[in-house]
Amino acid sequence: MATSTVSLLKMPGAKAQLCTGALAQRWKPIALVSLLTIFSFLVQGYHPYAEDGGLYLAGVKRVLWPTMYPHESGFVLGHLRFSIFAPFVALLVRLSSLRLETVLLLLYLGTTWATLWSAWLFGEQCFRGRARQGSIALLATWLTLPVAGTSLMLMDPYVTARSISTPTTLFAIYYSLLFLMKLRTDGEYDVSALVKAGIFLAVAALMHPLMAAYGFGSILALAAGSMPRRRTWLAATGALTAGAILVALILRLAEQPEPLEYRQVAMSRYYWFLAQWHWYEWIGLAGPLLILGFIAFARQRSGDHPGRIALARMCITAGIASVIVSLLFARPDSASLIVARLQPLRVFQIIYTVMILFVGAQLSVWLGRKKLRWAAMFGILAAVMFFAERRTFPSSPHIELPSEQQKNPWVQAFQWIRNNTPKDALFALDSDYITKPGEDAQSFRAIAERSALPDYSKDGGEAAITPSLTSAWKTGQTLQSRLSERSDQDRIATLSPAGVDWVVLMKSAHTSLPCAYANGAVKVCHLPPRLIKNRVVQGTLLEARR
C-alpha cells in the first residue's frame, strides 16, 4: 500500500491534484472571511467622521497639514503622544497618493478582515466543521456589539488606533495559544509562534499601548489557563490577581492626588467607575464570565478541547482581576484616579470576542445542517444590529462613502465652513453639540477642518486622560454652555475676547448676527471684529499645555 501511494505521488497528475486540493483548501477560508467582511460592512455601516473616528481623523489631518487647527490644538494632538497611528495613516496617504478618505475606507475593510481572520484561526485551533463557521459568522454579525458599560465596542464603525490594535492583539493571543498547546502536548518550544506573538503585540503597542498592555495581561492569563491541573490554574489565577492589585497599588501610591478641578472633569466619564454603572451594564460583565465559566469548569470534565478550556480560563482570570482592581482602585472617592484613567475593564473587549466565538460555535450545533435555520437566525441577528446602528446614526447614510453626497444638515454646515471660511478661524458651538438631535456625533474639527473651542463629550474625554488640558476644557465649557440660548450681547461679550470669529447656532436660536449659511438644523454666523486682540482662551490653553 505504501509503495503504491509513493508511486502515485510520483505521477505528475497526482501532484497537480494535490496542489489543486491544497490551494482550494487555502482559499476557501479566505473567500469566506472576505464574504463575511462585506456582510459585516453592510450590517454595521461606516461613519468615518463620527465619535472617536473624528477625533483620530483630525489628528491625521494635523500630521498631513501641520498648519491646520492653529488654535486649541492640544485637543487634536493629545492622543498622538503615545501612538504612531496618525503618522502611520499619513504615511499611507503619501505613499499611495490616494485621498485620505479612501485610505481610511480601505484600512477599515482591511482591519475588519484581519479581525475575522484571527477568529478563523482560533476556530481552526478550537473548533471543527460548522462550529468554526458559526463562531466567525456570529462575530461578523455582532462586530459592533457594545462591551458592557466600558463605552467600547468590539470594533468601531470608523477607523481608530483600536481598529489596528484589536486584530493584532488577537493574533498575538492566537500564536501564544499555539505555543502553549505545543508545549503542553509535545513538550516542544515553538519559537516561531512565540516570535510572531511578540511581533503582533509590539505592533499593537505602537498603535494603542493601553490595549496592548491588556492584551499582554491576557496572554499571561492564557499561560495560567493552559496548565493541565485545575488546582494549579486557580493558584496561578490568584497570583496574577494579586500581581494586578499590587501594580494598581503602586501606581496609586506613586501618583500625586489630583486637584479638584481635574476630578470634576474625570467624574464626567461615569464609565470609568464600576460603582456608577447601571444594573444592566453589570449584567454585561457577569454574563460573559458565567458562559465562559461553564466551559472552564463543567466542560473540562467531559474532556473538552484543551485550547477551548485555556481560552475560557484566560477570560475568567483576566475578568476577575480587572473587576477586583476596578472595585478597589477605580472609585470616585479614591485619592488618586490613575487606575480609573487606565480603565482596566477594557480587557473585556477580548473577553467578549472569545465569548462570541464560543456562543457562535454552540449556535451552529443547535442549527445543525438546516440552511434555512442558519439564514433565519443570522438574518434576525443581523437585522437587530442593523436597526441598532440606524438608531445610533439616524440622520446620516448607513455607509458614508468618500464620494457620497451628505444629507445630514450638520455635516452640510460643516462642509460649507470648510469651503467658505478662513483656515485660521476659531469657532464656537454649543458645548454639547455632538449630542444634539440629528447631529449623529459627527466631528466638527474632522469635517470642517477648522479650530473650535473644546466640546463636552470628546474633548472632555481627552481632558480626562490628559490632566494638563483641564483648565482649557473647563474654560471652553463656560464659554459655550447653552450658547444657542444666549443673547447676542452675551455671546459677543464672552466669545469675542476669546478670539472666536464664528459661531454655529441651532436654527431656533435668536440672533441679529450676520449668518452666512443656514439650513434646517443650524446657522453659521460671524461675530463682529474683535474688540480685544489678546486671545484670553488661547493664553489659558498655552498655560495648561505647559
C-alpha positions as CSV (number, residue, x, y, z in Angstrom):
1,M,0.0,0.0,0.0
2,A,2.8,2.4,0.9
3,T,4.7,1.6,-2.3
4,S,1.6,2.2,-4.3
5,T,1.0,5.6,-2.6
6,V,4.6,6.7,-3.3
7,S,4.3,5.6,-6.9
8,L,1.0,7.6,-7.2
9,L,2.7,10.7,-5.8
10,K,5.4,10.5,-8.4
11,M,2.8,10.8,-11.2
12,P,2.5,14.4,-12.5
13,G,-1.3,14.2,-12.5
14,A,-1.3,13.2,-8.8
15,K,1.0,16.1,-7.9
16,A,-1.3,18.5,-9.8
17,Q,-4.3,17.2,-8.0
18,L,-2.6,17.5,-4.6
19,C,-1.6,21.1,-5.3
20,T,-5.1,22.0,-6.5
21,G,-6.6,20.5,-3.4
22,A,-4.2,22.3,-1.1
23,L,-4.9,25.6,-3.0
24,A,-8.6,25.1,-2.7
25,Q,-8.3,24.3,1.0
26,R,-6.3,27.5,1.5
27,W,-8.6,29.8,-0.4
28,K,-11.9,28.6,0.9
29,P,-11.5,30.2,4.3
30,I,-10.0,33.4,2.7
31,A,-13.1,33.6,0.5
32,L,-15.4,33.0,3.5
33,V,-13.7,35.7,5.6
34,S,-13.9,38.1,2.6
35,L,-17.6,37.5,2.2
36,L,-18.2,37.9,5.9
37,T,-16.2,41.2,5.8
38,I,-18.6,42.5,3.2
39,F,-21.6,41.2,5.2
40,S,-20.3,42.9,8.3
41,F,-19.7,46.1,6.4
42,L,-23.2,46.2,5.1
43,V,-24.7,45.4,8.5
44,Q,-22.6,47.6,10.8
45,G,-22.2,50.6,8.5
46,Y,-19.3,53.0,8.2
47,H,-19.1,56.5,9.7
48,P,-15.5,57.8,9.4
49,Y,-16.1,61.3,10.9
50,A,-18.2,60.1,13.9
51,E,-17.3,59.9,17.6
52,D,-13.7,58.8,18.1
53,G,-13.2,58.4,14.4
54,G,-13.4,62.2,14.0
55,L,-11.0,62.6,16.9
56,Y,-8.4,60.4,15.3
57,L,-9.1,61.8,11.8
58,A,-8.4,65.3,13.0
59,G,-5.0,64.1,14.3
60,V,-4.2,62.5,10.9
61,K,-5.0,65.7,9.1
62,R,-2.8,67.7,11.5
63,V,0.1,65.4,10.7
64,L,-0.6,65.7,6.9
65,W,-1.1,69.5,7.1
66,P,0.8,70.9,10.1
67,T,-0.8,74.4,9.8
68,M,-4.3,73.0,10.3
69,Y,-6.0,73.7,13.7
70,P,-3.8,76.6,14.8
71,H,-5.9,77.2,17.9
72,E,-6.8,74.8,20.7
73,S,-4.5,72.2,19.1
74,G,-3.9,70.4,22.4
75,F,-7.2,68.6,21.9
76,V,-6.1,67.5,18.4
77,L,-2.6,66.4,19.4
78,G,-3.3,64.9,22.8
79,H,-4.0,61.4,21.7
80,L,-0.9,61.3,19.4
81,R,1.6,61.3,22.3
82,F,1.8,57.5,22.7
83,S,0.6,56.2,19.3
84,I,2.0,56.1,15.8
85,F,-1.4,55.7,14.3
86,A,-1.7,59.2,12.8
87,P,1.8,59.2,11.4
88,F,1.2,55.7,10.0
89,V,-2.0,56.7,8.2
90,A,-0.4,59.9,7.0
91,L,2.4,57.8,5.5
92,L,-0.1,55.5,3.8
93,V,-1.7,58.6,2.2
94,R,1.6,59.9,1.0
95,L,2.9,56.6,-0.4
96,S,-0.4,55.6,-2.1
97,S,-1.2,59.1,-3.4
98,L,-4.8,58.3,-2.6
99,R,-7.3,60.6,-0.8
100,L,-7.3,60.3,3.0
101,E,-10.9,59.2,3.0
102,T,-10.1,56.4,0.5
103,V,-7.2,55.2,2.6
104,L,-9.4,55.2,5.7
105,L,-12.1,53.1,4.0
106,L,-9.5,50.6,2.8
107,L,-8.0,50.5,6.2
108,Y,-11.4,49.9,7.8
109,L,-12.1,47.0,5.5
110,G,-8.6,45.6,6.0
111,T,-8.8,45.7,9.7
112,T,-12.2,44.1,9.7
113,W,-11.0,41.3,7.5
114,A,-7.9,40.8,9.8
115,T,-10.2,40.6,12.9
116,L,-12.4,38.0,11.3
117,W,-9.3,36.1,10.0
118,S,-8.0,35.9,13.6
119,A,-11.4,34.5,14.6
120,W,-11.0,31.8,11.8
121,L,-7.6,30.9,13.2
122,F,-9.0,30.5,16.7
123,G,-11.7,28.3,15.1
124,E,-9.1,26.1,13.4
125,Q,-7.4,25.6,16.7
126,C,-10.5,25.1,18.9
127,F,-13.5,24.1,16.7
128,R,-14.3,21.9,13.7
129,G,-16.7,22.0,10.8
130,R,-19.9,24.0,11.3
131,A,-18.8,25.1,14.8
132,R,-15.9,27.0,13.2
133,Q,-18.2,28.7,10.7
134,G,-20.7,29.5,13.3
135,S,-18.2,31.2,15.5
136,I,-16.8,33.5,12.8
137,A,-20.3,34.2,11.4
138,L,-21.6,35.4,14.8
139,L,-18.6,37.6,15.3
140,A,-19.1,39.2,11.9
141,T,-22.7,39.8,12.8
142,W,-22.0,41.2,16.3
143,L,-18.8,43.1,15.4
144,T,-20.1,46.5,16.8
145,L,-21.6,45.0,20.0
146,P,-21.1,47.3,23.0
147,V,-18.7,45.9,25.6
148,A,-20.8,46.1,28.8
149,G,-20.6,49.7,30.2
150,T,-17.0,50.4,29.1
151,S,-18.0,52.8,26.3
152,L,-16.2,50.4,23.9
153,M,-17.4,48.3,21.0
154,L,-15.7,45.2,19.7
155,M,-15.0,47.1,16.5
156,D,-16.0,50.7,15.8
157,P,-17.8,51.7,12.6
158,Y,-14.9,54.0,11.9
159,V,-11.1,53.9,12.0
160,T,-9.1,54.5,15.1
161,A,-5.9,53.1,16.7
162,R,-8.1,50.3,18.2
163,S,-9.0,49.2,14.7
164,I,-5.4,48.0,14.3
165,S,-4.6,47.1,17.9
166,T,-7.7,44.8,18.1
167,P,-6.7,42.3,15.3
168,T,-3.0,42.4,16.2
169,T,-3.7,41.7,19.8
170,L,-6.0,38.8,18.8
171,F,-3.2,37.4,16.6
172,A,-0.7,37.7,19.5
173,I,-3.1,35.7,21.7
174,Y,-3.6,33.1,19.0
175,Y,0.1,32.5,18.4
176,S,0.6,32.4,22.2
177,L,-2.1,29.7,22.3
178,L,-0.2,27.7,19.6
179,F,3.0,28.0,21.6
180,L,1.3,26.8,24.8
181,M,-0.6,24.0,23.2
182,K,2.6,22.7,21.5
183,L,4.4,22.9,24.8
184,R,1.7,21.1,26.6
185,T,1.1,18.2,24.1
186,D,4.6,17.6,22.7
187,G,6.8,19.3,25.3
188,E,8.4,21.4,22.5
189,Y,9.0,25.1,22.2
190,D,7.5,26.5,19.1
191,V,9.9,29.5,18.8
192,S,8.3,30.8,15.6
193,A,4.9,31.1,17.2
194,L,6.4,32.9,20.1
195,V,8.2,35.3,17.9
196,K,5.0,36.0,15.9
197,A,3.1,36.7,19.1
198,G,5.8,39.2,20.1
199,I,5.7,41.0,16.8
200,F,1.9,41.3,16.7
201,L,1.9,42.5,20.3
202,A,4.6,45.1,19.5
203,V,2.5,46.4,16.6
204,A,-0.5,46.7,18.9
205,A,1.6,48.6,21.4
206,L,2.8,51.1,18.8
207,M,-0.8,51.8,17.8
208,H,-2.5,51.6,21.2
209,P,-0.3,51.0,24.2
210,L,-3.1,50.6,26.7
211,M,-5.0,47.9,24.7
212,A,-1.7,46.1,24.0
213,A,-1.0,46.1,27.8
214,Y,-4.3,44.4,28.4
215,G,-3.5,42.0,25.6
216,F,-0.2,41.1,27.3
217,G,-2.1,40.6,30.6
218,S,-4.5,38.3,28.7
219,I,-1.5,36.3,27.4
220,L,-0.3,35.8,31.0
221,A,-3.7,34.7,32.0
222,L,-3.7,32.3,29.0
223,A,-0.4,30.8,30.2
224,A,-2.0,30.2,33.6
225,G,-5.1,28.7,31.9
226,S,-3.2,26.3,29.8
227,M,-2.0,24.4,32.9
228,P,-3.4,20.9,32.9
229,R,-4.5,20.7,36.6
230,R,-7.4,23.0,37.7
231,R,-5.9,23.5,41.1
232,T,-2.7,24.8,39.5
233,W,-4.7,27.2,37.3
234,L,-6.7,28.5,40.3
235,A,-3.4,29.2,42.2
236,A,-2.0,31.0,39.2
237,T,-5.2,33.0,38.9
238,G,-4.8,34.1,42.5
239,A,-1.2,35.0,41.9
240,L,-2.0,37.1,38.8
241,T,-4.9,38.8,40.5
242,A,-2.6,39.6,43.4
243,G,0.0,40.9,41.0
244,A,-2.6,43.2,39.3
245,I,-3.6,44.5,42.7
246,L,0.0,45.2,43.6
247,V,0.6,47.1,40.3
248,A,-2.5,49.2,40.9
249,L,-1.5,49.9,44.4
250,I,2.0,51.0,43.4
251,L,0.5,53.3,40.7
252,R,-1.9,54.9,43.2
253,L,0.8,55.5,45.8
254,A,3.2,56.9,43.3
255,E,0.7,59.3,41.8
256,Q,0.0,62.6,43.5
257,P,-3.6,63.4,44.3
258,E,-5.3,65.3,41.5
259,P,-6.6,68.8,42.0
260,L,-10.4,69.3,42.5
261,E,-10.7,70.9,39.1
262,Y,-9.4,67.8,37.3
263,R,-11.5,65.4,39.5
264,Q,-14.6,67.3,38.2
265,V,-13.5,66.5,34.6
266,A,-12.9,62.9,35.5
267,M,-16.3,62.5,37.1
268,S,-17.9,63.3,33.7
269,R,-16.6,59.9,32.5
270,Y,-19.0,57.7,34.5
271,Y,-17.9,54.6,32.7
272,W,-14.6,54.7,34.5
273,F,-16.2,53.9,37.7
274,L,-17.9,50.5,38.2
275,A,-19.9,51.7,41.1
276,Q,-21.7,54.2,38.8
277,W,-22.7,51.7,36.2
278,H,-26.3,50.8,35.6
279,W,-27.6,47.4,36.6
280,Y,-27.8,46.1,33.0
281,E,-24.2,47.1,32.5
282,W,-23.2,44.9,35.4
283,I,-25.0,42.0,33.6
284,G,-22.8,42.8,30.7
285,L,-19.8,41.9,32.9
286,A,-21.3,38.9,34.6
287,G,-22.9,37.3,31.6
288,P,-19.7,36.5,29.6
289,L,-17.9,35.3,32.7
290,L,-20.8,32.9,33.5
291,I,-20.8,31.5,30.0
292,L,-17.0,31.0,29.9
293,G,-17.0,29.7,33.5
294,F,-19.3,26.9,32.4
295,I,-16.8,26.0,29.7
296,A,-13.8,26.4,32.1
297,F,-15.3,24.1,34.8
298,A,-18.2,21.9,33.6
299,R,-16.9,21.2,30.1
300,Q,-13.4,20.1,31.4
301,R,-15.0,17.0,32.9
302,S,-16.2,15.9,29.5
303,G,-12.7,16.1,28.0
304,D,-13.3,19.3,26.0
305,H,-10.6,20.6,23.7
306,P,-7.6,22.0,25.8
307,G,-7.4,25.1,23.6
308,R,-11.0,26.0,24.4
309,I,-10.5,25.3,28.1
310,A,-7.4,27.5,28.1
311,L,-9.2,30.4,26.3
312,A,-12.1,30.2,28.7
313,R,-9.8,30.2,31.7
314,M,-7.9,33.1,30.3
315,C,-11.1,35.2,30.2
316,I,-12.1,34.1,33.7
317,T,-8.7,35.1,35.1
318,A,-8.5,38.4,33.3
319,G,-12.1,39.3,34.0
320,I,-11.9,38.6,37.7
321,A,-8.6,40.5,38.1
322,S,-9.9,43.6,36.2
323,V,-13.2,43.7,38.2
324,I,-11.4,43.4,41.5
325,V,-8.9,46.1,40.6
326,S,-11.7,48.4,39.4
327,L,-13.7,47.9,42.6
328,L,-10.7,48.6,44.8
329,F,-8.9,51.4,43.0
330,A,-11.1,52.9,40.3
331,R,-13.5,54.6,42.7
332,P,-14.8,58.2,42.6
333,D,-13.5,58.7,46.2
334,S,-10.1,57.3,45.5
335,A,-7.2,59.6,46.5
336,S,-5.7,59.1,43.0
337,L,-7.6,58.4,39.8
338,I,-4.6,57.0,37.9
339,V,-6.2,53.5,37.8
340,A,-9.5,54.8,36.7
341,R,-7.8,56.6,33.8
342,L,-6.2,53.3,32.8
343,Q,-9.7,51.8,32.5
344,P,-8.9,48.1,33.5
345,L,-12.3,46.9,32.4
346,R,-11.2,47.5,28.7
347,V,-9.9,43.9,28.9
348,F,-13.5,42.8,28.4
349,Q,-13.1,43.6,24.7
350,I,-11.0,40.5,24.5
351,I,-13.4,38.6,26.8
352,Y,-16.4,39.5,24.6
353,T,-14.6,38.4,21.5
354,V,-13.8,34.9,22.9
355,M,-17.4,34.6,24.3
356,I,-18.9,35.3,20.9
357,L,-16.7,32.7,19.3
358,F,-17.9,30.1,21.8
359,V,-21.6,31.1,21.5
360,G,-21.4,31.0,17.8
361,A,-19.9,27.6,17.8
362,Q,-22.7,26.3,20.1
363,L,-25.3,28.0,18.0
364,S,-24.1,26.1,15.0
365,V,-24.7,22.8,16.9
366,W,-28.3,23.9,17.5
367,L,-28.8,25.0,13.9
368,G,-27.4,21.7,12.5
369,R,-27.3,21.3,8.8
370,K,-30.6,23.1,8.1
371,K,-29.6,26.0,5.8
372,L,-33.0,27.7,6.3
373,R,-32.4,27.8,10.1
374,W,-29.0,29.4,9.5
375,A,-30.4,32.0,7.2
376,A,-33.3,32.8,9.5
377,M,-31.2,33.0,12.7
378,F,-28.4,35.2,11.3
379,G,-30.9,37.2,9.3
380,I,-32.7,38.1,12.6
381,L,-29.4,38.8,14.4
382,A,-28.1,41.0,11.5
383,A,-31.4,42.9,11.4
384,V,-31.2,43.7,15.1
385,M,-27.7,45.1,14.7
386,F,-28.6,47.0,11.5
387,F,-31.5,48.7,13.2
388,A,-29.4,49.5,16.3
389,E,-26.9,51.2,14.0
390,R,-29.6,53.1,12.2
391,R,-30.9,54.4,15.6
392,T,-27.4,55.5,16.5
393,F,-26.9,57.4,13.3
394,P,-30.4,58.2,12.1
395,S,-29.6,61.3,10.1
396,S,-26.5,60.0,8.3
397,P,-26.1,57.5,5.5
398,H,-25.6,53.9,6.8
399,I,-22.4,53.7,4.8
400,E,-20.7,57.1,4.4
401,L,-18.5,56.7,1.3
402,P,-16.0,59.3,0.3
403,S,-17.9,60.4,-2.8
404,E,-21.4,60.3,-1.4
405,Q,-23.4,63.5,-1.0
406,Q,-24.2,64.1,2.6
407,K,-27.8,64.7,3.7
408,N,-27.1,65.3,7.3
409,P,-27.7,69.1,7.8
410,W,-25.0,69.3,10.5
411,V,-22.4,67.8,8.1
412,Q,-23.6,70.1,5.3
413,A,-23.0,73.1,7.5
414,F,-19.5,71.8,8.5
415,Q,-18.7,71.3,4.8
416,W,-19.8,74.8,4.0
417,I,-17.5,76.1,6.7
418,R,-14.6,74.1,5.3
419,N,-15.1,75.7,1.9
420,N,-16.0,79.2,2.8
421,T,-14.3,80.4,5.9
422,P,-10.6,81.4,6.7
423,K,-8.4,78.4,7.6
424,D,-7.2,80.2,10.8
425,A,-10.7,81.0,12.0
426,L,-11.8,79.9,15.5
427,F,-15.3,78.6,16.0
428,A,-17.6,78.2,19.0
429,L,-20.6,75.7,19.2
430,D,-22.9,74.6,21.9
431,S,-20.7,72.6,24.3
432,D,-23.0,69.6,23.9
433,Y,-23.5,70.0,20.1
434,I,-22.4,66.4,19.4
435,T,-25.4,65.0,21.2
436,K,-28.0,67.3,19.6
437,P,-30.8,65.6,17.7
438,G,-29.7,64.7,14.1
439,E,-26.0,65.6,14.7
440,D,-25.1,61.9,14.9
441,A,-21.8,62.5,16.8
442,Q,-20.2,63.9,13.7
443,S,-16.9,65.7,14.5
444,F,-16.8,69.4,13.7
445,R,-13.0,69.5,13.5
446,A,-12.6,66.5,11.3
447,I,-15.2,67.7,8.7
448,A,-14.9,71.5,8.8
449,E,-11.1,71.4,9.3
450,R,-11.3,74.5,11.5
451,S,-10.3,75.2,15.1
452,A,-13.0,75.1,17.7
453,L,-13.3,75.6,21.4
454,P,-13.4,72.2,23.3
455,D,-16.7,70.4,23.5
456,Y,-18.1,68.5,26.4
457,S,-18.1,64.9,25.0
458,K,-15.0,64.0,23.0
459,D,-12.8,66.9,24.2
460,G,-13.9,66.1,27.7
461,G,-12.6,62.6,27.3
462,E,-9.3,63.9,26.0
463,A,-9.0,66.2,29.1
464,A,-9.9,63.3,31.4
465,I,-6.9,61.3,30.2
466,T,-4.7,64.4,29.8
467,P,-4.9,66.4,33.0
468,S,-2.9,69.3,31.6
469,L,-5.9,70.1,29.4
470,T,-8.3,70.5,32.3
471,S,-8.3,74.3,32.5
472,A,-8.7,74.7,28.8
473,W,-11.6,72.3,28.7
474,K,-13.4,74.0,31.7
475,T,-12.9,77.4,30.1
476,G,-14.4,76.1,26.9
477,Q,-17.5,74.7,28.7
478,T,-18.0,78.1,30.4
479,L,-17.8,80.0,27.1
480,Q,-20.1,77.6,25.1
481,S,-22.6,76.4,27.7
482,R,-26.2,77.0,26.3
483,L,-24.7,79.1,23.5
484,S,-27.8,78.9,21.3
485,E,-30.0,80.2,24.1
486,R,-28.0,83.3,24.9
487,S,-28.4,86.8,23.7
488,D,-26.1,88.3,21.1
489,Q,-24.8,90.7,23.6
490,D,-23.8,87.9,25.9
491,R,-22.2,85.9,23.0
492,I,-20.1,88.8,21.9
493,A,-19.1,89.8,25.4
494,T,-17.8,86.3,26.2
495,L,-16.6,85.0,22.9
496,S,-15.0,88.0,21.2
497,P,-12.3,88.5,23.8
498,A,-11.5,84.8,23.5
499,G,-10.7,85.3,19.8
500,V,-13.7,83.5,18.4
501,D,-14.6,84.5,14.9
502,W,-17.6,82.4,14.1
503,V,-20.4,80.6,15.9
504,V,-22.5,77.6,14.9
505,L,-26.0,78.0,16.4
506,M,-29.2,76.0,16.4
507,K,-31.7,77.0,13.8
508,S,-34.1,78.1,16.6
509,A,-31.5,80.5,18.1
510,H,-32.5,84.2,18.2
511,T,-29.7,86.3,16.7
512,S,-29.1,89.5,14.8
513,L,-25.6,88.5,13.9
514,P,-24.9,88.2,10.1
515,C,-25.4,84.5,9.3
516,A,-23.8,83.5,6.0
517,Y,-25.2,80.0,6.0
518,A,-28.4,78.3,7.4
519,N,-30.3,75.1,6.9
520,G,-33.0,73.2,8.7
521,A,-30.8,72.4,11.7
522,V,-28.1,75.1,12.2
523,K,-26.9,78.5,11.1
524,V,-23.3,79.8,10.8
525,C,-22.9,83.3,12.0
526,H,-20.0,85.8,12.1
527,L,-19.0,87.7,15.2
528,P,-18.1,91.4,14.9
529,P,-14.4,92.3,14.6
530,R,-12.6,91.5,17.8
531,L,-12.7,94.3,20.4
532,I,-9.8,92.8,22.3
533,K,-6.9,91.4,20.4
534,N,-5.4,89.2,23.1
535,R,-6.7,85.7,22.9
536,V,-7.6,85.1,26.5
537,V,-8.6,81.4,26.0
538,Q,-5.6,80.7,23.8
539,G,-3.3,82.0,26.6
540,T,-5.2,79.8,29.1
541,L,-4.7,76.8,26.8
542,L,-1.0,77.5,26.4
543,E,-0.6,77.7,30.1
544,A,-2.5,74.4,30.5
545,R,-0.2,72.7,28.0
546,R,2.9,73.9,29.8
